[in-house]
Amino acid sequence: MTQNEKSLRYAEVAKEIAAVIDGETNLTARMATVSNILHHSFDHYFWTGFYVVDPEKERELVIGPYQGSMGCLRIPFDKGVCGAAAVTGETQCVDDVHAFPDHIACDARSQSEIVVPIFNPTGDLIAVFDVDSDKKAQFDEADTKGLEAIMKNAFG
């Protein structure tokens, strides 16, 4: 899939997600819907889901709604790609997770990853959205822009 084709697909999926979650106020329901629709919309997605900021543990993410194989239950802010997104507040796009410092191998089949931080309307980090692929270098600018727009519309 070319970047242009991928961008067009993200635009279509964004409309579908917006229509399905319109009026839904429950955060878990919104996250479950977003992860399900995205997971089934792209062939390069292997694991798709959320890690939520745990209000009871400082600087730690806990597994949220997801699609795919078993995920890590908890991720400290100072570990892995998800932790890097949480700490920096910036999307992390990694071509080879095995070359990433402090990578956490929740599933050894994961080869590349993109993680988008999610902020509530007041600007507080509430979660990260994590997508893994079982092939290297599967995520690019089209994924970054598409996912950032979807997350902002769904949760910001």
Buried (B, 14 or more C-beta within 10 A) or exposed (E): EEEEEBBBBBEEBBEEBEEBBEEEEEBEEBBBBBBBBBBEBBEBBBBBBBBBBBEEEEEBBBBBBBBBEEBBEEBBBEBBBBBBBBBEEEBBBBBEBEEBEEBBEBBEBBBBBBBBBBBEEEEEBBBBBBBBBBEEEBBBEBBBBBBBBBBEBBBE
